[in-house]
């Protein structure tokens, strides 16, 4: 089974991370990771690697019915994960459309994936063989899978030094390689590169690529452990699929 992660940029002017993991019930291996600019490049990548069953996890809003404000999915994520600093930014058509000529890039990508035989469906059964695409959000997933008290702070923000970010990236890689259920083997030289030798631009590409790897792992984890995950929201108002802690099950925020 193949698991694909796409860290989709809101604008086609920016690179998106893409990655593929091949795995089964026992464990998996990273088989590809890179960045892509256009939707056409992303779809070409998916078409090349996803020849049979595949799950595609996309870090980007895929259903955005609201013109303004935020989706119900962002509200639920905030209710459950705000204490971990893992709340979600508000998504709406005005905000997202400003980055992509009035279109919602995630919706456009889903349309292209449907042309490759994928269904947009966030409900996955254990070990099913299918071709599905669904939305994910790395921050809450990291909190659960890495058992964190607060999110990793590897992204560029004011007052975050390059040295601090590199340490967080190293922590990110170590935690990702330490996951056990399922196990993921990462031998890609670019993932294991010396971050101290990268330019700021190269580090941003690395960030996109690593996030795509994690998105692919979220899909893999979901396939192995669907009972430990939840779809927050619905197909009408928008949703986010994420692993959750056991204490969150039955929470009124989960629809």
N, C-alpha and C positions, 0 to 999 in steps of 0.2 A: 504494500500500500504506500502511496506517496502523500506527503503532507507539505503543502506549499504555504509560505508566509510572504505577505506583501505589506511593506510599510509604505503606504501610499501617500505621496506628497499631495497637498491640497492644490498646488499649482503644477502645470506641466513644465514650467520653467525650472523646477527643482527635481533632483534625483529621487527616485523611490528605491527602497531596499527590496530585494527579491531573494528568496532562498527556498531550497527543497530538501526535505528529509525523507529517506526511504526507511521504512520500519515495519515490524510485525509485532506479535504479542510479546516477544522476548526482548527486543531492543531495536534501536535505529541508528543510522549514521547520516551526517550531513553530507549531501552529494553535490550541492551547488550553492554558492552565495555570491551576490554581486549587486550592482545598482543599475537601474534603467531609467530613462528619461520619459519616453512617450508611452501611451497606453498600448500602442502597437508593439513596442518592444516587450512590454510585460506579457501581452497575450501570446507573442511568439515564444517566450520562455515557457509559459504554461503549456502551450501546445506541444513543445518539444519534450518536456519531461513528464507531463501527465498523460501518458498513453493509455492507461487503464483506470482503475479506481484511484481517486484523489480527493482530498479535502483541502480547500483553499481558505485560509484565514487572513482577512484583510483588516489592517489597522486604519480605518477610515469610515466615516458614516456612509452606510449603504442604502438606508431608507430615511429620507428627510422630508416629511410632509409639511412641516411648519415653516412659515415665512420668516418668523422672528422667534426670539426666546430660545428655549432649549427643549429637547426631546424628553419624553418620559424616561428613556434609558439613562440619560445623564443625571436626572433627578435620583433615580434608584441607585446608581453607582455612588453618587454623593452621599446618600443616606447610609449606605453600607460601608463605604471605604474612606470617607472624609477624615476619620480619625487617624488614618495611615497616610494622609496627604495624597491620596490616590483618587481624588475627585476628577470628573471629566469636564473639559471645556464645553460650553454650550454650542450646539450645532443647529443651524437654521439655513434656509435657502438663500437669504440675503448675504449672510456672512460667507458661506462656502462659495456661492456663485461669484462673489467678487474676485475670487482667485482663479476662476476657470471660465471666464466669458459667460457667466450666467448659468452654467451647467453645474450639476453635482457630480464631481469626478467619480466618486464611488458608485453612483448609479450607472454612469456610463461604462465603467469597468464591468459591472455585473452583467450589463447587456452584452458586452463582448464575450464574457465567459459563458453565457447561455448559448452563444453561437458555437462554443466548443463542447457543448453537451453537459454543462454544469447547471444544476438547479440551485436557486437561491433558497436555502433551507437551513436554519440554525439548529434543527433537531437531528441529533446523530445518535444511533444505537451502537452499542459496544461491538467492535470489530466488523461493522457493516462494510460492504464493498459498494461504493457509490461514487458519484461525482457531485460534490456540493461546495458551495461558497457561502461564507457567513462572516459577520463582523466581530472583531475582537478588540480589546483595549489592553495593551501590555501592562500598564501600571498596577491595576488591581490583580491581574494574573500573577505578576511578580511577587506581590505581597503574599499571596496564598502559596504559590509553588516554592518560593524561597523562604517562607515563614518569617517575613519581615515585620518590624514594628513601624517602620517608615519606608517610603519608596527609595530606590536608588537614585542618586543625584548626579548622573553622568551628563545630562544635557547642559548646553551652554545657557547660563543665566547670569545676570549681574552679580558681581562679587564672588563668583565661583572661579577659582584659579584653574589654569590648565593642569597644574600638578594635582589638584584635588580631583578634577574630572578623570584624569588618567587612573588614579587610584580606584575611583568608583567603577570605571570600565573594567579594570582588572578583577575587582570584586564581582562584577556582573558575569564575566567569563568564568570565574571559578565556581560561582553558584550554578551556572548553566551546565557546566561539565559535571557537577556533583549530583545532578538530578538522578533519581533511581527508579522512578515509576511513571513512564518507562526510561530506561537508560539511553543517553544520547552520546555517540562518539563524534568528536569534532577534530578532524585532522587537517582542515583547510589552513594553508599557510597564511592567508590574509586575515583570518580570524585570530590567529596566534601571532600576528605581527607585533613588532616593537612600537608601541604607540608614541613613545618619546621621540621617535624619529619622524613623525608625521607632521605635515602642515595643518593649519586649522581646517582648510578645505578637505584635506585627506581624512582628517578625523571625523568630519561631518559625514563623509561617505561611509566611513567605518561604522559610525553610529547607526546609519540607515540600514546597513547590511546586517549588523548584529541584531537590531530590532526585528528584522525580517526573519532571522533564524529563530528568534524567540517566538514570533507569531506562528511559524511552522511548528514549533514544539507545542504551542497551545493546542493546535489542531490535533497533533499526535496524542497529547495527554487526554484530550476530550474523547478521542476514539477508544482509548484504553480505559478511561475512567469517567464515563458520562454521568454516573451517579454523584460525582464530586463537582459537577459544574452546573451552571444555571443560565438560562436565557433571561436577561433582565429587560423587560419590555415586550413588544410584540411586532408582528409583521405589518401592522397598520401604522403605528405611531413611531416605529423605529425600535431597535433593540441593541444590546451588546451581550455577547456570550463570554462568560468568564468562569474560571474555577472559583469556588467559594469555600470558606471555612465551614466546618460542620455546625458551628453555633449560629450560622446565618440561615440554615435551612428552616423553612417555615416562617421566615420573616415576612411581614406583611408587605414589604417593599418589593418582594419577588413576585412577579405576576405569573 
